[in-house]
């Protein structure tokens, strides 16, 4: 299986990280151990969610989508805070 996962910094709640791994249980530990330069500044991290794929290419495609500007609203926790701020800034 291939997993696309979402981490959120426990110290900086606005910091999120999307990644892909074949071992979704180990990867958050690697991030918290400082093994990734992209996430080491915002320790510690918690696993928010993950999606399992049997096809690696589909997992990569989904990971790229979430990391793109188009996929960013999909990462919101349902509050839509980023989207509302952008609309308020345009209308105000």
Short mmCIF file of the C-alpha atoms (twelve columns), coordinates in Angstrom:
data_MODEL
# 
_entry.id   MODEL 
# 
loop_
_atom_site.group_PDB 
_atom_site.id 
_atom_site.type_symbol 
_atom_site.label_atom_id 
_atom_site.label_alt_id 
_atom_site.label_comp_id 
_atom_site.label_asym_id 
_atom_site.label_seq_id 
_atom_site.Cartn_x 
_atom_site.Cartn_y 
_atom_site.Cartn_z 
_atom_site.pdbx_PDB_model_num 
ATOM 1  C CA . UNK A 1  0.000   0.000  0.000  1 
ATOM 2  C CA . UNK A 2  0.969   3.617  -0.568 1 
ATOM 3  C CA . UNK A 3  -0.248  6.342  1.755  1 
ATOM 4  C CA . UNK A 4  -0.687  10.069 1.289  1 
ATOM 5  C CA . UNK A 5  -0.687  11.663 4.710  1 
ATOM 6  C CA . UNK A 6  -1.318  15.040 6.309  1 
ATOM 7  C CA . UNK A 7  0.685   16.225 9.298  1 
ATOM 8  C CA . UNK A 8  -0.043  19.312 11.364 1 
ATOM 9  C CA . UNK A 9  2.477   21.024 13.612 1 
ATOM 10 C CA . UNK A 10 1.463   20.959 17.255 1 
ATOM 11 C CA . UNK A 11 3.496   24.119 17.939 1 
ATOM 12 C CA . UNK A 12 2.488   26.107 14.831 1 
ATOM 13 C CA . UNK A 13 -1.116  25.186 14.045 1 
ATOM 14 C CA . UNK A 14 -1.037  26.939 10.666 1 
ATOM 15 C CA . UNK A 15 1.779   24.654 9.454  1 
ATOM 16 C CA . UNK A 16 0.752   21.524 7.570  1 
ATOM 17 C CA . UNK A 17 2.731   19.015 5.583  1 
ATOM 18 C CA . UNK A 18 1.563   16.550 2.943  1 
ATOM 19 C CA . UNK A 19 3.707   13.542 2.141  1 
ATOM 20 C CA . UNK A 20 3.650   10.040 0.747  1 
ATOM 21 C CA . UNK A 21 5.014   6.854  2.299  1 
ATOM 22 C CA . UNK A 22 4.672   3.115  2.236  1 
ATOM 23 C CA . UNK A 23 4.830   3.021  6.061  1 
ATOM 24 C CA . UNK A 24 2.424   5.643  7.402  1 
ATOM 25 C CA . UNK A 25 3.116   4.661  11.003 1 
ATOM 26 C CA . UNK A 26 6.861   5.313  10.756 1 
ATOM 27 C CA . UNK A 27 6.891   8.566  8.745  1 
ATOM 28 C CA . UNK A 28 5.500   10.886 11.453 1 
ATOM 29 C CA . UNK A 29 8.219   9.560  13.787 1 
ATOM 30 C CA . UNK A 30 10.839  10.367 11.148 1 
ATOM 31 C CA . UNK A 31 9.501   13.904 10.838 1 
ATOM 32 C CA . UNK A 32 9.498   14.336 14.624 1 
ATOM 33 C CA . UNK A 33 13.076  13.070 14.787 1 
ATOM 34 C CA . UNK A 34 14.132  15.941 12.510 1 
ATOM 35 C CA . UNK A 35 14.979  13.686 9.558  1 
ATOM 36 C CA . UNK A 36 13.235  16.007 7.085  1 
ATOM 37 C CA . UNK A 37 14.625  19.523 6.619  1 
ATOM 38 C CA . UNK A 38 11.203  20.706 5.423  1 
ATOM 39 C CA . UNK A 39 9.491   19.842 8.694  1 
ATOM 40 C CA . UNK A 40 12.269  20.126 11.291 1 
ATOM 41 C CA . UNK A 41 11.516  23.806 11.994 1 
ATOM 42 C CA . UNK A 42 7.977   23.157 13.197 1 
ATOM 43 C CA . UNK A 43 8.306   20.168 15.566 1 
ATOM 44 C CA . UNK A 44 6.425   18.272 16.898 1 
ATOM 45 C CA . UNK A 45 4.031   16.965 14.258 1 
ATOM 46 C CA . UNK A 46 0.855   14.939 14.610 1 
ATOM 47 C CA . UNK A 47 -0.756  12.743 11.989 1 
ATOM 48 C CA . UNK A 48 -4.108  14.272 11.041 1 
ATOM 49 C CA . UNK A 49 -5.240  11.843 8.356  1 
ATOM 50 C CA . UNK A 50 -4.083  9.569  5.567  1 
ATOM 51 C CA . UNK A 51 -5.472  7.971  2.423  1 
ATOM 52 C CA . UNK A 52 -4.391  4.506  1.279  1 
ATOM 53 C CA . UNK A 53 -3.778  3.658  -2.383 1 
ATOM 54 C CA . UNK A 54 -2.935  0.291  -3.900 1 
ATOM 55 C CA . UNK A 55 -1.494  2.076  -6.962 1 
ATOM 56 C CA . UNK A 56 1.674   4.129  -6.361 1 
ATOM 57 C CA . UNK A 57 1.086   6.438  -9.341 1 
ATOM 58 C CA . UNK A 58 -2.401  7.329  -8.096 1 
ATOM 59 C CA . UNK A 59 -0.922  8.103  -4.679 1 
ATOM 60 C CA . UNK A 60 1.714   10.386 -6.244 1 
ATOM 61 C CA . UNK A 61 -0.909  12.149 -8.324 1 
ATOM 62 C CA . UNK A 62 -3.082  12.743 -5.261 1 
ATOM 63 C CA . UNK A 63 -0.099  13.994 -3.241 1 
ATOM 64 C CA . UNK A 64 0.790   16.489 -6.007 1 
ATOM 65 C CA . UNK A 65 -2.841  17.622 -6.152 1 
ATOM 66 C CA . UNK A 66 -2.925  18.310 -2.401 1 
ATOM 67 C CA . UNK A 67 0.369   20.202 -2.610 1 
ATOM 68 C CA . UNK A 68 -0.911  22.320 -5.501 1 
ATOM 69 C CA . UNK A 69 -2.914  25.495 -5.139 1 
ATOM 70 C CA . UNK A 70 -5.991  23.612 -6.325 1 
ATOM 71 C CA . UNK A 71 -5.695  21.038 -3.570 1 
ATOM 72 C CA . UNK A 72 -5.107  23.502 -0.729 1 
ATOM 73 C CA . UNK A 73 -8.821  24.021 0.101  1 
ATOM 74 C CA . UNK A 74 -9.141  20.233 0.411  1 
ATOM 75 C CA . UNK A 75 -6.776  20.383 3.384  1 
ATOM 76 C CA . UNK A 76 -8.985  22.711 5.407  1 
ATOM 77 C CA . UNK A 77 -10.616 21.203 8.472  1 
ATOM 78 C CA . UNK A 78 -14.047 22.297 7.306  1 
ATOM 79 C CA . UNK A 79 -13.811 25.786 8.757  1 
ATOM 80 C CA . UNK A 80 -12.906 27.404 5.431  1 
ATOM 81 C CA . UNK A 81 -10.901 30.080 7.258  1 
ATOM 82 C CA . UNK A 82 -8.410  30.660 4.451  1 
ATOM 83 C CA . UNK A 83 -11.099 30.898 1.828  1 
ATOM 84 C CA . UNK A 84 -13.221 33.350 3.860  1 
ATOM 85 C CA . UNK A 85 -10.252 35.617 4.543  1 
ATOM 86 C CA . UNK A 86 -9.434  35.791 0.855  1 
ATOM 87 C CA . UNK A 87 -13.036 36.639 -0.029 1 
ATOM 88 C CA . UNK A 88 -13.278 39.235 2.739  1 
ATOM 89 C CA . UNK A 89 -10.048 40.862 1.560  1 
ATOM 90 C CA . UNK A 90 -11.408 41.128 -1.994 1 
ATOM 91 C CA . UNK A 91 -14.799 42.465 -1.001 1 
ATOM 92 C CA . UNK A 92 -13.618 44.844 1.729  1 
# 
